[in-house]
Amino acid sequence: MGVRVRLHKGVYYVFVNLAGRRKAHKVGPDRRTANAVAAAIRRKIARGQYLIPSEHRGRTFIDLAREWLERYPLTKNLRPNTWEGYRLKVEKHLIPFFGSRDVGELTPRVIEEFIAAKRAPGGSVRFPDKGLTPQYLRIVLIVLGMILQRGVRDRLIAANPIPDVNQLPRADDAAAADPFTPAELRAIVREAGHVDRNLGLELELWARSGCRAGEVAALQEHDLDARAGTALVRRTFSRGRLGPPKVQSSNRRVFVTHPTLEEVPNWRPGSTPEARALVERLRRRKVVALDPEAFVFPGRDGNPLLSGYLHRHWRRILVAADIRYREPQQLRHSWASIMLSRNAPLLYVQQQGGWSNASVLLRVYAKWMPSQADLVRDPATQAQPDRAIINRIRGIRADEEYRGYSPA
C-alpha cells in the first residue's frame, strides 16, 4: 500500500497503490493542498472507507454472503450445529438488512445502524415485538465479520470495518449462573419422577454428573459403566442431530454419582448411599434396551428424548416443588458451584464438566469457592482428592482404584 504526492508538468497528483490496484487524484499546483489530500486518503484507508473502483464495483452483499455460505464450510472443520447457526444468522438477519447494498457501502456507521435496528423491538425474527439480545447479536456480528473478511481477500473492500464498530459488552457469565441448592435438586428430581420416572432419572444424572443437556440426551447403553459408576461422553444431541461434544474433541469419562443432591461436605463420587444408588436405579428403568447403541433416555421414536419434552413439564415440576423458576441449564451450574464450594479440585471439575479451560470456571463460579479463611475455620474442607480420582484424570487404568465407587 502506498499514497504518494508527485509533481507532473506543474500539477500535483496523489497516487494511490492499494491491494494491487492504482488510482491517481489530480489536485493542482499547490503542494500543501496535495499533502492534505494524501493525508485524508490515508485516514480513509485506515478506517476501511477508501475503495478504488474496479471490475468488482457494484457487487452486492447478498452475492458475497451466498458465496461465503457455499465455500466457507468446505475449508473449515465445523460442527453441523455450528454451521447451521451461522447459516440462520445470515439468512434471517444479515441478508434482509444488507442484501442489496454494495459491499463497499458497509461502513462502521452502516453497521452501527444495523445493530441499533436489531436491538430495537422488531429486531428479533422469532419474537417480532422484541429485539436481539447482546449475546446473540455479538455472534451475528462475528459472522458478518467473516463475510466481510472474504470481501477484503477478494479486494472488494480495502479493510474490514468490523473492528471500528463499537463492540457490544460481553455477557456476564457469572450473573447467568443461578444454581439450585441440594434440597431444591432433590425436590426437582422427586417431582420429575412423579411426571415420568425416566425423566426423573435423567435430571438426577444431569445434576450428579455436570454434563451438558445434549450430552446426557445422547448417552447410549454401552456408555454406562455400572461397576465404576461412570459414563463415557463422546457425542451430543442438538437440533435433532448427533455430533461431537461441544468443546473437547476427545471422549471423556465422567462420574455420575457425585453427592450434589445431599447436604454433605464431601464432593467425591459415590461417597453417599443415595449417590451410589443412582446406578442401580438406572439398571431398573422401565425399559432397558438390549441394543448397546440404544439411547439411555429415548423418546417414543427411539431417538434421544427431545428437549421440548422437558420444557413442557419443567415449569410444572418447579411449581410442584415450590421452587423459583430457573432454566434447566442451571442443573449444570448447580453441579459446578456445589462441587467447587466443597473444595473439589479445579482441574477435576473442569475435566469432568468438559470446560475448555479452568479460567472459565474461575470467571463464572469463583464466588462459590471457599476462601482461605473458610478453609482455616473448617479443616474438614481441606481433604485432598483421592489418588484414584487423580489417576482417573491422568488416564491411568487401575480397576481396583474404582471399587470404592461401585454401587453398594
Steps between C-alpha positions, in 0.01 A plus 500: 500500500627847416373857481747734332497863385666565164547807283432452130513785247436762768207316656503296821344151499427258783577145387339218698617138476260279696451122491665471159296781342598858424321831483620857433333810648573826321527777761654818354808720527500532881718240674349570843153414369634181342655394831169561678315286242757222545458510879122479467530197271730326747245552779221356282712198415568438870127510571414277205307780329714536187431279200660519156238440229555175316319231312360383838319830559127443543535159673214470747517363849254221418734372225797500737297338781369223273852429378627488859222260600593272212876495545582567865393157635711329232820634654409484871437208731174621655251311712165470316316694769754782488467533124121486516509786751720706266269436206189606690663824609593583141158411357283654772693810602791601275358450150163667575681813626808526274388290202486756215771732629836522332767331713701822499211684669525294819681761707517497882211748507277271290584201721417701811161578342452124459583445868253766608225350282559150632500603865176697461154334519449308178865405464428139592351269239366248747344762730385794282439733796851453642857576401802272489694448820856639509635145531324384184582818311870459578497168313314659207775764478768230510335335199476837323869555566591166341297586191660845466844348550434301185423832332843626610664189360320544168600871497143622511581717802831628630447399864245328721287770673393275789798588729398868481146427621427566867505153653206369698571414863572136569241294683547480874545124533517523877161673513352225280584234759210473746543149644257287694578386853533128579156507664351658186670240281349219707156656468538542122603137452216381722231699317644409158475135597130548567459628142721236338734262680758512220486881496580502870799271440622719215485816711677326790778375274530851356526656848750239625729495194526865390453407134329722246140433410587366153768272644254342742242454224756330273616237751469143372478177696862402437618839629395414855741312727289385797795351684698824500199731514613688190379597155704553184418835338582485130208664324229763545145533369382839378260627233398141429856391414779309671844658502824519702507668842500879496857572612716193537574310181598188696266286708487547875380267772299660779373381837120510531491446876614834645313581826365834374146422620610431858585745779851367556842670493651225284515540121642157409291284266322210666558635850133474600258204477251719309757587235611140457138389472456698178682231303265233632199713411637537148512122476136478605361742243155426357653395167865401464592432139710199410664692215824652641457800267149576624463829684476493877217756501308443174189666371209313347679467165817355656699820444627705796232664710446843348559810711146611417365215714695627801397862444133403481522359854777712652292791627243261644775309682635818659153614603429163662837517679431862609826620341568837335516465121840450339597342169588127491858595408539607863538130586849515349573828679380338822738207460802726445420743781431223753816310406722809526333614824609166649860564391506252212822542295456758222665273241267215593187715464623640168568162345188334638279781369680529167592870525773616264716640780494578870477876445136456396425341836680775689312772313157346553520308830774668703249648747397151609856382568602503867750766599822428685337626819215252455748215465678600819172521693373168361784244474253240372495673163877466461487133408723418204359325190518123499791344310246300299340818366834664418603186312168505319569854383844395377353208307649222712293182481506310828167337573570445867508877548132535411353223710417747773264682259304199380133474596445332834 
